[in-house]
Amino acid sequence: MKLSTKQWKKAKDYIHQNARPLEQKLFIYYFEGGSKDEAIYELSCYQNEDGGFGKSIEPDYRLDNSSPLATTIGLQKAKDLKLPAGHPIVQKAMDYLNNTYLEEIHGWSAVPEKVNSVPHAPWWHFDPEKGHCGVQTAWANPNAEIVGYFHRFQPEHHRLQEWTDRAVNELTKLETPIDMHDFLCYDRMLHEVGGDTKSTLFKILSSNVRSTVCMDPSRWNEYVAKPLQVASGPTSPFFRVLKEIIQIQLGNELELQHPDGFWQPNWSWFGHYTETWPVAEKEWRGILTLDMLRVFRAYNMTVIPYER
């Protein structure tokens, strides 16, 4: 079971012709031996003067201004590119996070209220009465992930132990099944911590993973957590417990590739901002196609030689 040469070429052509420059340069770097510096440059184009990321790096809200959530996406890319803590992109992003911590919520607000003034998916709408957007129903998203980046890039931060303790405590309070975005934020934190913190996170997450992940292939066309979102490669700590269902999804994804070469998002904006959703949808197709090719490569399902 492998991605055929024809499927590979269609995906490659789609990315080269339709994806954002960021995904194009990342593809060239990961799969064609291309320039890392060019990929870094494209990432830097989404970073603002205040150090945070914005400019629709998250296609589902079209906000130029920085936000902590968009900054986590920028740092995901920085981590994938193996940028060190001293790299200017990382330093500026971490400065932004230090400057936007909110004492009253013991963390970061995913997006600012300004998101309401630009086209956005309904779940990103900021509710002034609640003080957060629809995505931020628990402390975990994006706070657990952000704490992970402090472990990775600023491990000597004077408040890191306080933030880590809160992250662990908040995880113990989450109801089962854990929301997929909350789970993914803690999964990203899990990769950056060690010792007792790592053991505690893994124990809780591993005991919940099969209830968070949708184990029913007939529902994978819905907006649910699919196995490969949690275990994007065999090095994932959750690979063993999901191994059998992962093999099913890998085969399923081979069949889901669009004839034009892309993988389609399994969500929409439900009729909101109908003139803008097609723009975001096209960007997501490029992102998801690159992600899927990396997954296939991680599971040795392509014959493509490059993966950094």
Secondary structure as UniProt FT lines:
FT   HELIX           5..18
FT   HELIX           21..32
FT   HELIX           36..44
FT   TURN            45..46
FT   TURN            49..50
FT   TURN            55..56
FT   TURN            59..60
FT   HELIX           68..80
FT   TURN            81..82
FT   TURN            85..86
FT   HELIX           88..99
FT   HELIX           103..105
FT   HELIX           113..117
FT   HELIX           122..124
FT   STRAND          126..127
FT   TURN            128..131
FT   STRAND          132..133
FT   TURN            134..135
FT   HELIX           140..153
FT   TURN            155..156
FT   TURN            158..159
FT   HELIX           160..173
FT   HELIX           180..190
FT   TURN            191..192
FT   HELIX           195..212
FT   HELIX           217..219
FT   TURN            220..221
FT   HELIX           227..230
FT   TURN            234..235
FT   TURN            237..238
FT   HELIX           239..256
FT   TURN            259..260
FT   TURN            270..276
FT   HELIX           277..298
FT   TURN            299..300
//
